[in-house]
Amino acid sequence: MTRSLIDLRDVSKTYRMGDVEVPALRGVSLQIQAGEFVAVMGPSGSGKSTLMNIIGCLDHPSSGSYRLDGREVGGLSRDALAQVRGQMLGFVFQHFNLLPRTSAQENVELPLLYADVPTREREERARRALARVGLADRAGHQPNQLSGGQQQRVAIARALVNDPKVILADEPTGALDSRTSMEVMELFQTLGSTGVTIILVTHELDIGRCAGRTLLLRDGRILADTPQQPVAADPRRYSAPNPEVRA
Amino acid sequence: MRLRALTRLAGRALARNKMRSFLTALGVVIGVGAVIAMMAIGEGAKFRVQQAFEAMGTNLLIVLPGSTATGGLQGGFGTQPTLTWDDLRSIQTELSTIRSAAPVLRVSAVLQSEDQNWTTGVVGTTPDYLTIRNWTIEHGRGLSAADVDAGAKVVLLGRTVIEKLYGPGANPVGQMVRIKTQPYQVVGVLARKGQSPMGQDYDDTAIVPESTFQAKIQGGLSKFLNGAIFVSAVSPESTARAQQQIGNLLRDRHRLPVGAADDFSVRNLSEIASAQQQGTAVLTTLLASIAAVSLLVGGIGIMNIMLVSVTERTREIGIRMAVGGRPRDILAQFVTEALALSIGGGLLGVAFGLLAAVSLAKEFHWPTIIRPTTIIVSMGFSALVGVVFGLYPAQKAARLDPIEALRFE
């Protein structure tokens, strides 16, 4: 069997709230190969976010094993986990999570700053990442000068800039209108076609259909794991958003 | 992360809240400024005391004759002449730690110029006296050995006496002045020396050769030296030894049996000087410690604002951690910010302290001495304050859970 990029074996996660133990994941096993585009779906409280946090090396599993690109990451220190995040993973969040009062260019440079990339190379790579998401002309703008869709593109550029193995997107369209959501999904599909592995959490069926594989979670277990023919995202099916509305 | 990136980051974060950063740094500004100003004033005071004692004489010891004890009434030092001219010669020639020694015979007498008179202390001594007391001649010449040998009727006048007899700024060299009605020629004017540490006016004096003093003013030569002996030791360190040597020599010469009290006393002026200097040093330390406390308070201000800043920027910290910022990178970022505040405040404080010291010096004619070590030490101290008080907030930031931090609203 070929080695999976992401390999979870019997992973459980239990949170402790005072005296009560809340199980968030109950024995999840999951393999994801390089280049896949996976949508993780399920109602709130099903364990989607916990699964993302564990795959994203933001959280440790309570039990079970997690190998990322063949390397066991369950027992790594906080510093080592941060390094794994910086080198192998890229994050896209629902609320963009860009640094305020900081230009798009500098937001995109941030991961490279922590990877000690020299200034000139850093600037060049950030410029290229912004160009990849179609925002080359917005490099000097600060988040509050950009629309929601543009902000999310900057966040995607930031996730891309360190050439990660996996991009993790947690409800990336949750704060966007339908048309902008589809624009963002179109961008993800384009990136997926160039070989980037994408894992995306959503509870919207429209969004989930754009992926090549759907995981359905409920009560901390994988209920269904179905490969599918992705539907091409088509923003033109939706009316143009009101330009005044900004997320 | 690299130092340059860190300092840029800190500068940017601080510039974002300019007023807040300034007010936070102000605590350190005042602390460092106060330390520097206090040290400058304290050092100035120390210098002043030192100067005053240097004016008294170089490595000065004073030998006073013993006291009379008649019917149980003890008369105090100097009331009985026990020092002889031979004692003086022995001190001058036999002791290794002594550079020079001079007799000081003193009496209060009336001096008369053409149209004025003034009562002052007339001193009979030898040329060495002027060197022992660090006294320079403003006009004319000092005493010479020939004056002493010949019993010449020459006199040196202090500035206060000249002012009373001839008017301020006059140069009476060559003129005649009467002391106890006898005419003396003024051969020199003593440079102004000011007040002694005890408030006595050095310049209110007239100096004549000791031989002349004995013959004409005291009224007849005597075996006893009817005054004190001023002694200059070879170095400041040797004054204590000189004191001991003189004591032993005089006990020997006066044939005092073991156990008998001295019939003279030797005073070590540099001991008094160093005691006074220690006094001002204690005062300086006290003032500087109070100032240092304000520096500490400034540090607490930094800690306070850094804690607020960490809470405000929880989400930023989460983002930084998510994109690969290690806890130690976050730690470095916040410590750098605290350091920038304290070092920036320290630099401003140095400027402020120097300004305060200089303007105090101008306003009150008080000498201020600024030592480079004071500046270096207080800068180091303010940097230390930044690290110490910045560390706890920075650790708090570094220990944040990235998931929690990202969710923080």
Interface residues (C-beta under 8 A of the other chain):
Chain A: N53 G56 L58 D59 R78 D79 A82 Q83 R85 G86 Q87 F91 F93 N97 L98 L99 R101 L110 P111 L113 Y114 A115 D116 R158 N162
Chain B: M1 R2 A5 R16 R315 E316 G318 I319 R320 M321 A322 V323 G324 G325 R326 P327 R328 D329 P402 I403 L406
